[in-house]
């Protein structure tokens, strides 16, 4: 049995999750972007969308400084639109891949010294944390859409679960160097 090229699969998992996030915002109806969040009336769906990119930038800034990697520019959560968000997500995705590869090259460890960080410092936990964070916010937006009478089309809500299809839409190609 051939060995699995695990590091490559970790990057592929991140890229697939990123593609799911892009797919979601590509297909989010225009009327939802300004929808208020129940229980947090000063926040909108637009602000959650921008937060996803800005959270990536925060992690890149904290960890990347140890490796000479600068974060991409954040977005203004109050005015971000689909086009600027998708462009920003592409930039933060590419920078995240650099960080993931650094972690892989360092035996799976990232040099993170953040007192409040409540997860192990390995790259696998880091990827899982980021994927869970973005999935949480996609779910939050789906719930807001339903609660506000703007139920999303099944192609969108089902599409975020089509990871095989989303993976095929990424640039990642599996190469098993151990065969």
trRosetta pair geometry for C-beta under 8 A, 3 or more apart (Angstrom, degrees):
i j d omega theta_ij theta_ji phi_ij phi_ji
2 176 5.7 53 149 161 136 146
2 178 5.8 142 -173 98 86 98
2 179 4.6 -7 -130 -92 138 85
3 176 7.4 158 79 -167 62 105
3 178 4.0 -33 54 108 105 164
4 9 6.4 -1 162 -23 110 144
4 176 7.2 -75 -133 -119 36 107
4 178 8.0 -15 22 37 9 135
5 8 4.3 17 121 25 113 119
5 9 6.5 143 90 -21 67 90
5 174 7.3 155 50 -164 120 79
5 175 6.7 -2 22 88 167 58
5 176 5.2 -161 -19 -120 111 54
5 177 5.7 92 -97 18 128 85
5 178 6.5 -180 -70 0 82 102
6 9 5.5 -61 -146 38 35 112
6 10 6.5 38 157 -25 69 99
7 10 5.7 -50 -153 27 35 111
7 11 6.9 30 153 -12 65 101
7 101 7.6 77 175 -123 116 61
7 104 4.0 90 -136 -155 117 139
8 11 5.9 -54 -155 37 37 109
8 12 6.2 39 147 -21 67 108
8 172 7.7 145 176 -162 87 108
8 174 6.6 122 129 -132 129 60
8 175 6.6 -136 -140 50 167 74
9 12 5.2 -51 -142 39 36 117
9 13 6.3 43 155 -25 66 99
9 174 7.5 31 -83 -117 77 101
10 13 5.7 -47 -148 31 31 112
10 14 6.7 30 152 -14 62 103
10 100 6.2 -169 125 -179 108 120
10 104 6.6 173 59 -80 138 119
10 123 6.6 62 167 125 154 114
10 124 6.6 -97 -119 -97 128 71
10 127 5.9 -155 -171 -34 96 168
11 14 5.8 -56 -153 38 34 110
11 15 6.2 31 152 -18 68 108
11 97 5.8 62 -145 -140 105 93
11 100 5.5 147 -94 112 77 138
11 101 6.7 28 -83 -67 126 84
11 104 7.7 -47 -44 -33 100 148
11 172 6.5 171 115 -112 94 127
12 15 5.7 -54 -142 39 31 110
12 16 6.2 33 156 -21 65 105
12 167 6.8 39 176 -144 99 110
12 170 7.3 146 -147 91 68 149
12 172 4.3 151 -111 163 82 156
12 174 6.8 11 -81 -79 156 83
13 16 5.8 -53 -147 35 29 111
13 17 6.5 29 154 -17 62 106
13 127 6.4 76 94 160 116 137
13 131 7.3 -46 147 -73 99 148
14 17 5.7 -58 -151 38 32 110
14 18 6.3 34 152 -20 66 105
14 93 7.9 156 143 -152 99 82
14 96 6.3 -154 171 128 138 121
14 97 6.7 170 98 -89 136 72
14 100 5.8 -129 -6 -69 161 161
14 127 5.3 -96 -73 -141 104 111
14 130 7.3 26 -128 85 99 131
14 131 7.1 -122 -110 -66 59 104
15 18 5.5 -51 -147 36 33 115
15 19 6.4 36 152 -22 64 103
15 93 7.1 85 -118 -175 65 117
15 97 7.0 35 -70 -88 96 118
15 167 7.7 87 98 -130 94 67
15 170 4.4 104 143 -157 116 149
15 171 7.2 -105 -167 46 147 72
15 172 4.8 149 67 -30 154 127
16 19 5.6 -52 -150 34 33 112
16 20 6.6 39 149 -22 64 100
16 163 5.5 55 166 -162 130 90
16 166 5.4 102 -162 107 79 104
16 167 4.3 -17 -105 -87 117 81
16 170 6.0 -94 -79 -22 56 144
16 172 7.5 -69 -47 34 81 141
17 20 5.5 -48 -152 30 36 115
17 21 6.7 36 149 -17 64 101
17 130 7.6 121 112 111 149 92
17 131 4.4 -93 -126 -120 161 98
17 134 6.4 119 163 66 108 139
17 135 7.7 -71 -150 -51 109 96
18 21 5.6 -54 -154 36 35 112
18 22 6.4 35 149 -17 67 104
18 89 6.9 157 -167 167 95 103
18 93 4.4 90 -155 -116 154 122
18 96 7.5 170 -75 60 133 142
18 170 7.7 94 68 -106 100 120
19 22 5.5 -50 -145 38 36 113
19 23 6.1 42 153 -23 66 104
19 166 4.4 155 106 177 118 97
19 167 7.2 167 49 -79 148 30
19 169 5.3 145 -164 85 141 109
19 170 5.1 -108 -49 -67 140 97
20 23 5.6 -51 -146 35 29 115
20 24 6.4 35 152 -24 62 104
20 134 7.9 123 87 124 104 125
20 138 7.5 -43 137 -72 102 165
20 160 5.3 84 -169 -148 104 70
20 163 6.9 -28 -68 -101 124 73
20 166 5.1 15 -69 -155 73 166
21 24 5.7 -52 -151 31 30 115
21 25 6.7 15 158 -6 64 106
21 52 6.5 180 -159 165 134 150
21 89 6.4 -159 112 -153 117 142
21 134 5.1 -54 -84 179 126 136
21 138 6.8 -127 -110 -66 69 122
22 25 6.2 -66 -150 44 30 99
22 26 6.0 36 153 -26 68 109
22 86 6.1 81 -142 -133 91 90
22 89 5.8 174 -85 112 88 146
22 90 7.7 61 -98 -65 132 76
23 26 5.6 -54 -144 33 28 116
23 27 6.4 1 163 2 62 115
23 159 5.8 -137 151 141 131 119
23 160 6.8 176 91 -90 118 64
23 166 6.0 -93 -21 -113 147 110
23 169 7.6 94 -69 76 115 161
24 27 6.5 -82 -155 48 22 95
24 28 6.3 38 152 -48 66 101
24 138 5.2 -82 -135 -128 167 116
24 141 7.7 110 166 72 124 141
24 156 6.9 92 -130 -170 58 96
24 159 7.8 173 -80 96 61 107
24 160 5.6 39 -78 -89 105 114
25 28 5.3 -30 -135 3 40 120
25 49 6.0 110 -112 -141 122 118
25 82 6.2 169 158 -136 95 80
25 85 5.8 -110 172 111 153 132
25 86 6.3 -171 102 -73 123 87
25 89 7.4 156 40 -23 148 155
26 82 7.3 103 -112 -169 37 115
26 86 6.7 71 -76 -95 81 134
27 152 7.8 81 128 -162 104 116
27 153 7.5 -98 170 48 118 111
27 155 7.2 -131 -159 106 150 97
27 156 4.5 -171 123 -105 133 108
27 159 7.0 64 26 63 164 153
28 32 5.6 -104 172 68 95 131
28 33 7.0 107 125 -67 118 79
28 45 7.4 -175 178 154 138 134
28 49 7.6 -138 48 -90 168 133
28 82 7.3 -171 60 -102 100 109
28 141 7.1 -39 -121 157 130 140
28 152 7.7 -53 -120 -111 58 121
28 156 7.5 120 -79 -151 48 145
29 32 5.0 94 71 -4 84 105
29 145 7.9 114 33 -130 110 121
29 150 6.4 -136 60 179 139 121
29 152 7.3 -163 -8 -112 105 75
30 33 6.2 -39 -166 1 43 114
30 82 7.8 -71 -98 -30 75 131
31 34 7.6 -69 -173 39 41 91
31 35 7.4 61 137 -50 66 103
31 150 6.2 -159 97 -120 113 142
32 35 4.9 -36 -156 -4 54 126
32 45 5.1 -23 150 55 85 170
32 141 7.3 81 159 -175 132 101
32 144 7.4 116 -160 107 105 108
32 145 5.7 -18 -118 -99 135 95
32 148 7.6 140 -120 72 81 141
32 150 5.5 -179 -80 119 98 153
33 44 7.1 42 151 148 49 120
33 45 5.6 -125 -136 84 25 109
33 46 4.6 57 177 -70 81 96
33 49 7.3 -37 -132 3 82 147
33 81 7.4 19 -157 -129 158 60
33 82 7.5 -96 -84 -49 138 87
34 44 5.5 -43 -154 -156 36 142
34 45 7.2 -24 17 39 10 96
34 46 6.2 12 -82 -19 45 123
35 44 6.2 131 70 -156 40 82
35 45 4.8 39 55 -13 93 117
35 144 5.8 137 118 151 129 118
35 145 7.4 125 59 -89 171 54
35 148 5.2 -102 -152 -28 131 177
35 150 6.9 -121 -78 23 149 145
36 40 7.8 -167 175 89 82 61
36 41 5.2 8 -175 -142 133 60
36 43 7.1 105 -157 78 63 51
36 44 5.8 -55 -96 -98 43 71
37 40 4.3 -8 91 65 115 100
37 41 7.3 -145 63 -82 64 24
37 43 4.4 -16 22 89 128 102
37 44 6.7 -157 -21 -100 86 18
37 45 7.2 146 -65 -58 85 55
37 47 7.9 -84 -20 58 124 116
37 48 7.2 113 -73 -41 131 121
37 140 7.7 0 -132 164 117 110
37 144 5.9 -64 -116 -104 64 133
38 144 6.9 -177 3 -117 90 80
38 147 5.8 -70 -19 131 139 154
40 43 4.3 0 127 27 114 118
43 47 4.9 -117 -156 68 77 144
43 48 7.0 75 167 -46 113 85
44 47 4.9 108 53 1 69 98
44 48 7.5 -128 102 0 44 83
45 48 5.7 -53 -154 35 39 111
45 49 6.3 43 148 -23 68 104
45 141 5.4 87 -139 -129 103 100
45 144 6.0 -174 -80 97 103 150
45 145 7.9 64 -98 -61 144 81
46 49 5.6 -54 -152 33 31 115
46 50 6.5 26 153 -13 65 106
46 77 6.8 132 126 173 80 64
46 78 7.3 58 113 -156 123 20
46 79 7.7 21 160 -96 138 6
46 80 6.0 163 -179 62 93 84
46 81 8.0 -24 -136 -91 114 41
47 50 5.8 -53 -147 40 33 109
47 51 6.2 43 150 -29 64 105
47 77 4.2 60 -135 161 67 114
47 78 6.7 17 -87 -81 94 46
48 51 5.3 -50 -149 29 33 120
48 52 7.1 44 153 -29 62 92
48 137 5.3 174 176 -163 108 110
48 140 6.3 -146 -148 96 154 127
48 141 6.0 -172 94 -69 145 101
49 52 6.2 -47 -165 16 33 111
49 53 7.8 19 148 -2 60 100
49 77 7.8 153 68 -142 67 79
49 80 6.3 -153 98 96 107 128
49 85 5.5 -26 151 -128 114 155
49 141 7.6 64 -63 -87 83 144
50 53 6.1 -59 -161 40 43 105
50 54 5.9 35 149 -15 75 114
50 74 7.9 71 177 174 97 87
50 75 4.6 -128 -141 90 100 114
50 76 7.0 -63 -144 100 153 26
50 77 3.4 -171 80 -109 143 70
50 78 7.9 -43 13 -7 163 32
50 80 4.2 151 -81 10 111 149
50 85 6.6 -107 -85 -104 62 107
51 54 5.5 -62 -138 47 33 110
51 55 5.9 39 160 -27 69 104
51 77 6.0 41 -50 -112 70 133
51 137 6.9 -164 84 -121 113 151
52 55 6.1 -52 -148 30 24 110
52 56 7.0 26 150 -17 57 102
52 89 7.4 7 109 -99 112 106
52 133 7.7 152 -128 127 75 98
52 134 5.6 72 -143 -117 115 87
52 137 5.6 -158 -75 79 105 157
53 56 5.7 -55 -158 32 36 113
53 57 6.5 36 147 -20 68 105
53 74 6.9 143 117 -144 98 61
53 75 5.5 51 80 8 138 116
53 80 7.9 172 33 -137 136 159
53 85 6.4 -154 -27 -150 139 74
53 88 4.6 35 -152 125 154 120
53 89 5.6 -102 -91 -77 106 67
53 92 5.4 173 -150 -6 77 152
54 57 5.3 -50 -148 35 38 116
54 58 6.5 47 150 -26 66 98
54 74 4.6 50 -112 -144 89 111
54 75 6.4 -112 -56 40 95 75
54 77 6.8 -53 -15 -60 144 107
55 58 5.5 -45 -150 28 36 116
55 59 6.8 32 153 -13 64 101
55 133 6.4 -141 131 151 153 144
56 59 6.0 -60 -155 39 32 106
56 60 6.2 31 150 -19 68 109
56 71 8.0 151 119 -149 71 108
56 89 8.0 105 18 -128 157 60
56 92 4.0 83 111 175 142 135
56 93 7.9 -34 -164 -61 159 45
56 95 7.7 120 152 74 109 110
56 96 6.1 -64 -160 -63 114 120
56 130 7.2 68 -101 -146 81 121
57 60 5.5 -54 -144 39 32 113
57 61 6.2 36 155 -23 66 104
57 71 4.3 95 -159 176 76 132
57 72 6.0 -101 -102 62 102 71
57 73 7.7 -35 -120 131 143 12
57 74 4.9 -141 58 -81 169 85
57 92 6.1 -82 -60 -108 73 121
58 61 5.8 -54 -150 33 27 111
58 62 6.5 20 156 -14 63 108
58 71 7.6 55 -47 -115 16 159
59 62 5.8 -57 -144 40 32 107
59 63 5.9 3 167 6 69 113
59 96 7.9 41 91 -107 120 94
59 99 7.8 129 130 141 100 176
59 126 7.9 139 -171 -164 136 106
59 130 7.1 -88 17 -89 172 114
60 63 6.6 -68 -134 52 23 90
60 64 4.6 18 175 -19 65 132
60 69 6.5 -98 -174 122 91 111
60 70 7.9 44 141 139 110 26
60 71 4.0 128 94 -103 115 89
60 72 7.3 38 77 11 163 70
60 92 6.8 -136 -27 -144 144 84
60 95 5.2 28 -128 132 144 127
60 96 6.8 -92 -78 -76 108 64
60 99 6.4 -132 -115 -43 74 141
61 64 6.2 -38 -98 42 14 107
61 65 6.5 28 175 -35 51 103
61 70 7.9 15 -105 -161 67 48
61 71 4.3 -41 -60 -26 80 134
62 65 6.9 -61 -169 12 15 108
62 112 7.0 44 132 -138 106 88
62 114 5.7 18 -178 -73 139 125
63 66 6.3 -56 -177 24 46 111
63 67 7.5 5 143 10 72 110
63 69 7.9 -8 103 64 75 120
63 99 5.8 71 106 -142 129 130
63 110 5.6 -15 -150 171 130 124
63 111 7.1 136 -154 74 77 65
63 112 5.5 -33 -102 -92 97 89
64 67 5.8 -80 -156 53 47 95
64 68 7.6 -80 167 76 77 22
64 69 3.3 -98 -158 82 106 97
64 70 6.5 -174 130 -62 136 10
64 71 6.2 160 40 -57 148 71
64 95 7.1 -19 -90 174 145 111
64 98 7.8 53 -116 97 107 116
64 99 6.1 -80 -79 -84 85 111
65 68 7.8 50 -160 -67 29 22
65 69 7.6 -92 -49 57 25 64
66 111 4.3 -149 152 91 161 125
66 112 7.9 -122 -3 -77 150 39
67 99 7.4 156 45 -110 148 69
67 102 5.3 -22 -120 -135 163 161
67 111 7.4 146 -46 42 93 119
69 95 6.4 139 174 -161 118 97
69 98 5.7 164 -120 113 142 134
69 99 6.5 -153 81 -71 166 85
69 102 7.8 -123 -24 -28 140 149
71 74 7.7 19 131 -50 124 80
71 92 7.7 10 -165 -113 83 87
71 95 6.7 114 -133 150 47 163
72 88 6.6 160 124 -155 135 73
72 91 3.9 113 -113 132 158 122
72 92 5.2 -114 34 -70 130 68
72 95 5.8 -155 -25 -14 98 145
73 88 7.4 -95 81 -122 76 103
73 91 7.8 8 35 109 70 157
74 88 7.8 52 -159 -155 27 137
75 80 4.3 53 155 -92 130 126
75 84 6.2 134 -128 133 123 110
75 85 6.4 17 -96 -96 174 66
75 88 5.1 -68 -51 -65 118 171
76 79 4.9 11 99 40 117 94
76 80 6.0 174 73 -47 59 79
77 80 6.0 -28 -122 0 28 117
80 84 5.5 -133 -152 87 72 114
80 85 5.0 84 163 -65 117 96
80 88 7.6 -57 -141 13 125 147
81 84 5.3 80 52 20 74 100
81 85 6.7 -141 92 -8 30 95
82 85 5.9 -63 -145 38 23 110
82 86 6.2 19 162 -16 64 109
83 86 6.1 -58 -147 36 25 107
83 87 6.4 24 155 -16 62 109
84 87 5.6 -54 -147 38 33 114
84 88 6.2 34 154 -19 66 108
85 88 5.7 -58 -147 39 30 110
85 89 6.2 33 155 -22 67 105
86 89 5.6 -49 -143 34 31 113
86 90 6.7 38 154 -22 61 100
87 90 5.9 -53 -157 29 31 113
87 91 6.9 27 149 -14 63 105
88 91 5.7 -57 -154 37 36 111
88 92 6.3 26 154 -12 71 107
89 92 5.9 -56 -140 43 32 104
89 93 6.0 41 156 -27 65 106
90 93 5.7 -52 -146 33 27 116
90 94 6.6 26 156 -17 61 104
91 94 6.0 -55 -151 35 30 108
91 95 6.5 23 154 -12 64 108
92 95 5.7 -56 -145 42 36 109
92 96 6.1 43 153 -25 67 104
93 96 5.6 -54 -147 34 29 113
93 97 6.6 33 154 -22 63 102
94 97 5.7 -50 -153 29 32 114
94 98 7.0 38 148 -20 61 99
95 98 5.5 -45 -157 28 40 115
95 99 6.8 38 147 -15 66 101
96 99 5.6 -54 -153 37 38 111
96 100 6.2 39 150 -21 70 104
96 130 7.3 146 -147 -179 138 168
97 100 5.5 -50 -143 36 34 113
97 101 6.3 35 156 -18 65 105
98 101 5.9 -58 -150 38 28 110
98 102 6.5 32 151 -22 63 104
99 102 5.6 -52 -150 32 34 113
99 103 6.5 35 152 -18 65 103
99 110 7.0 30 176 -122 95 127
99 126 8.0 -111 133 139 116 147
100 103 5.7 -54 -154 36 33 113
100 104 6.4 34 149 -20 66 104
100 123 5.8 112 -145 -168 62 122
100 126 7.7 -167 -101 95 76 121
100 127 6.4 60 -115 -78 117 111
101 104 5.4 -50 -146 35 36 114
101 105 6.2 36 154 -19 66 106
102 105 5.7 -57 -148 39 31 111
102 106 6.3 15 156 -7 65 111
102 110 7.1 78 100 -114 100 81
103 106 5.9 -68 -145 46 29 101
103 108 6.2 18 157 -158 87 27
103 109 6.4 -155 -152 80 77 18
103 110 4.4 -33 -98 -65 107 88
103 122 7.3 111 -175 -175 120 48
103 123 3.0 131 136 -78 142 126
103 126 6.8 -145 -93 39 167 144
104 108 6.6 21 -116 -83 40 51
104 123 6.0 -86 -55 60 60 169
106 109 5.0 -90 119 62 106 78
106 110 7.2 125 66 -84 134 35
106 111 7.5 -64 153 -32 173 87
108 122 4.9 2 148 -153 97 101
108 123 5.3 -126 -160 24 56 101
108 124 6.6 -7 -161 -15 110 96
109 121 5.8 33 -155 117 83 101
109 122 5.7 -55 -97 -105 56 62
109 123 7.0 -109 -65 -23 8 85
110 121 5.6 -140 60 175 75 80
110 122 7.2 126 8 -148 83 15
110 123 5.6 116 -37 -76 102 74
110 126 5.9 43 4 -43 146 155
111 121 7.7 34 -107 -178 15 127
112 117 6.0 -16 146 26 125 176
112 121 4.9 -167 42 -131 107 99
112 126 7.9 167 -40 -89 148 125
114 117 3.9 85 81 -29 107 113
117 121 7.8 74 118 -85 141 77
119 125 4.9 178 166 150 113 124
119 126 7.1 146 110 -80 135 53
119 129 5.4 -73 -62 -69 173 141
120 125 4.6 118 61 7 93 164
121 125 7.7 46 34 58 8 126
121 126 7.8 18 -168 -51 33 110
122 125 5.2 89 66 13 84 100
122 126 6.9 -147 101 -8 43 93
123 126 5.2 -55 -146 38 36 119
123 127 6.3 39 156 -21 69 102
124 127 6.0 -52 -149 34 29 109
124 128 6.4 27 154 -15 63 108
125 128 5.6 -57 -146 40 33 112
125 129 6.1 39 154 -25 67 106
126 129 5.8 -54 -149 33 27 114
126 130 6.6 23 155 -15 62 106
127 130 5.9 -59 -150 38 30 108
127 131 6.2 28 155 -17 67 109
128 131 5.8 -56 -144 38 30 110
128 132 6.2 30 157 -18 65 108
129 132 5.9 -59 -148 38 26 109
129 133 6.3 31 153 -25 63 107
130 133 5.5 -51 -147 31 32 115
130 134 6.6 23 159 -12 64 104
131 134 6.2 -59 -151 39 29 104
131 135 6.2 28 153 -18 65 110
132 135 5.7 -57 -143 40 31 112
132 136 6.2 41 155 -28 65 103
133 136 5.8 -53 -154 28 27 115
133 137 6.9 16 154 -10 61 105
134 137 5.9 -58 -151 40 35 106
134 138 6.4 38 152 -20 68 103
135 138 5.6 -51 -146 35 34 112
135 139 6.3 35 154 -17 65 107
136 139 5.9 -62 -155 39 27 111
136 140 6.4 32 148 -25 64 106
137 140 5.1 -44 -143 31 38 119
137 141 6.5 39 157 -18 65 100
138 141 5.9 -56 -154 36 32 109
138 142 6.5 34 148 -20 65 105
138 160 6.0 160 160 -144 147 154
139 142 5.5 -51 -146 34 35 113
139 143 6.4 36 154 -19 66 104
140 143 5.8 -56 -153 36 29 111
140 144 6.5 30 150 -19 64 105
141 144 5.5 -50 -146 36 35 113
141 145 6.3 41 152 -24 65 102
142 145 5.6 -51 -151 32 31 115
142 146 6.6 29 152 -16 63 104
142 152 6.2 -70 -128 9 80 133
142 157 6.2 100 -134 -109 129 101
143 146 5.8 -54 -150 37 33 109
143 147 6.1 28 155 -16 67 110
144 147 5.7 -58 -142 42 29 109
144 148 6.0 14 162 -9 66 115
145 148 6.3 -69 -143 44 22 100
145 150 4.7 -91 -159 89 75 90
145 151 6.1 113 135 -110 98 24
145 152 5.1 36 131 -36 159 90
146 150 7.7 -95 -62 64 20 55
146 151 5.3 47 -106 -98 66 78
146 152 7.9 -60 -57 5 75 79
152 156 4.4 -90 165 75 120 132
152 157 5.2 133 89 -43 116 97
153 156 5.0 94 64 3 79 100
153 157 7.4 -171 90 3 40 86
154 157 5.8 -61 -135 49 38 99
154 158 5.2 27 168 -9 75 115
155 158 6.4 -52 -126 49 18 102
155 159 5.6 32 159 -37 56 118
156 159 5.4 -53 -137 31 22 118
156 160 7.1 26 162 -24 57 96
157 160 6.6 -45 -157 20 30 107
157 161 8.0 16 148 -4 54 105
158 161 6.0 -69 -168 41 45 107
158 162 6.7 51 140 -35 74 105
159 162 5.3 -47 -147 19 43 118
159 165 7.6 -85 -148 84 73 136
159 166 7.7 111 170 -63 77 105
162 165 4.0 -7 148 34 114 120
162 166 5.9 127 98 -22 76 90
163 166 5.4 -53 -135 43 35 111
163 167 5.9 44 159 -28 67 103
164 167 5.7 -53 -149 32 26 113
164 168 6.7 27 152 -19 60 103
165 168 5.8 -54 -155 31 32 112
165 169 6.9 30 148 -19 62 106
166 169 5.5 -58 -157 34 38 115
166 170 7.2 43 146 -29 65 98
167 170 5.8 -49 -159 18 41 113
167 172 7.0 -63 -167 65 82 116
176 179 4.7 66 107 -19 112 110
